[in-house]
Amino acid sequence: MSVSGSSHDEVFADEVSDADVAHLLAEAAGAMVRALREDFDSSALRTRDGSRALRDAGDQSAHEFLMDRLAHLRPRDAVLSEEGADDPARLTAERLWIVDPLDGTWEYGQGRDDWAVHVALWEHGELVAGAVSLPCSDLTYSTSPSRSARSSVSSEIPTSRPIRIAVSRTRAPSNIAEIAAGLEGLTDRRVELVPMGSAGAKAGEVLAGRVDVYLHDSGLSEWDVAAPAVVAVAAGCLVWRFDGSQLRFNQWPPLVDGLVISAPGLAPYVREVLNEQ
């Protein structure tokens, strides 16, 4: 499927910054797979086979689009994609694009909104650019100052509502009840859990100011984490591994042992509670 019109045409330009490449590719891939679902037979979507067919088509079409565009725009760079074969040569590359063509594939196939497209760039040991596209919200958060959706991250602990923690719909941290109780004790604020799908969608809720922290204790891959992490840091959030250590990328295997994305005002309390677990 092709993408044309509006700013998506810029994806095919040769002279684009890394931050803009990440933004435009994530946005264009997101628009493409959203259109794919809108054109899909809605009655088939309600069946197990139909949902699986849509998920497979979304994953594959977004992957092929991103690989094609990166091969054209950044032909010397390595790419790590959830949907592609992992080439060990990336471990010695100076620049690596880490992409999840469709994060939250299950939610996408269910007709839900909490899915995303992730595109991030790792260079010389650090994440330097990235984007998280949330197609159902018509939002793309990125490290591109001129293109990114505006973040509403607050430096204060919320006083007009409970503290909200985004967690996985299917595997919240095993000690989430203790974490919530610890935060309530430290902040004197009630804590609500917000179950969601995609890591990018959860990070988007933090950036939108509707959620204060995203917690995940294990079982993540680099393509789940890289784009949400770099975009969140660019928006002023604090990001670290669940065990308190620094995130690292371009590892073998490409696994990340947990993730915390926190609004700055709450971050010291989250660290203290997690250190006590």
C-alpha positions, 0 to 999 in steps of 0.5 A, spaced: 500 500 500 502 506 498 502 513 502 501 519 499 499 526 500 500 531 506 507 531 509 507 523 508 510 525 501 516 527 505 518 520 507 521 519 500 525 525 500 533 524 500 535 530 505 531 529 511 534 529 518 534 523 523 529 525 527 524 527 521 526 521 518 523 517 524 517 522 525 515 521 518 516 514 517 512 512 524 507 517 522 506 514 514 506 507 517 501 508 522 497 511 517 498 506 512 496 500 517 490 504 520 487 505 513 488 497 512 484 496 518 479 501 515 478 497 509 478 490 512 471 487 512 468 488 519 465 482 519 471 478 518 474 482 524 470 479 529 472 472 527 479 469 530 481 467 523 479 474 520 483 478 526 489 473 525 489 475 517 489 483 519 494 482 524 499 479 519 497 483 514 498 490 518 505 487 521 508 485 514 505 491 510 508 496 515 515 492 516 516 492 508 514 499 508 519 501 513 525 497 511 524 499 504 524 507 506 530 506 511 534 502 505 533 508 501 534 514 506 539 511 510 542 505 506 549 504 510 545 503 517 543 497 520 536 495 522 533 491 527 525 490 526 521 485 530 518 482 523 525 481 520 531 476 521 536 479 526 542 480 523 548 479 528 552 484 524 548 490 527 552 488 534 558 492 530 554 497 527 555 504 529 548 506 527 542 502 528 534 503 527 530 499 532 523 499 529 516 495 531 512 496 525 506 495 529 506 495 537 500 492 540 498 487 534 493 484 538 489 490 540 490 492 532 487 486 530 481 487 536 479 493 533 482 497 539 486 504 539 491 502 544 497 500 538 502 504 535 508 504 530 515 505 533 521 508 530 528 509 533 535 510 532 541 508 536 548 511 535 555 510 538 551 507 544 545 512 545 538 513 542 539 519 538 532 520 535 525 516 535 518 517 534 512 513 536 506 514 532 499 513 535 494 513 529 488 512 532 489 519 536 492 522 530 498 523 534 506 522 533 510 524 539 518 524 536 524 527 537 523 532 532 522 539 535 518 542 529 513 536 528 512 532 535 505 532 538 506 537 544 507 533 550 503 535 557 508 532 562 507 535 568 513 536 573 508 536 579 504 530 582 497 531 581 492 534 586 486 534 582 485 526 581 489 520 583 496 518 581 495 513 575 500 508 573 499 505 566 500 497 566 500 491 561 493 489 560 495 482 560 501 482 565 502 487 570 508 487 574 507 481 579 508 486 585 504 492 582 499 492 589 505 493 593 508 498 589 501 502 588 500 501 596 507 504 597 506 510 592 500 512 596 503 512 603 509 516 600 505 521 596 498 521 600 494 520 594 490 514 591 493 510 586 489 508 579 491 502 575 490 503 567 491 497 563 493 498 556 496 494 550 502 497 546 508 500 550 508 506 545 500 507 547 502 507 554 508 512 553 503 516 549 498 517 555 504 519 560 506 524 555 499 526 554 499 527 562 493 523 563 497 517 566 503 519 571 508 513 570 508 506 566 511 500 569 513 494 566 517 489 570 520 484 564 519 480 558 520 486 553 524 487 547 528 493 544 523 494 539 518 495 544 522 500 548 527 504 544 522 509 541 518 510 547 524 511 551 527 516 547 521 520 545 519 520 553 526 523 555 525 528 549 519 530 553 522 531 560 520 524 563 525 520 566 526 513 564 530 507 567 530 499 567 525 496 572 531 494 577 533 501 577 539 501 572 540 504 565 537 502 559 542 499 554 540 497 546 544 493 541 545 488 545 545 480 544 539 478 545 535 484 544 532 484 550 530 489 556 529 487 563 523 492 564 521 499 563 519 505 567 517 511 564 515 517 569 513 524 569 519 528 573 515 530 579 513 523 581 520 519 579 523 520 586 517 516 589 517 511 584 524 510 585 524 509 592 518 505 592 521 500 587 528 500 591 524 497 597 521 492 593 
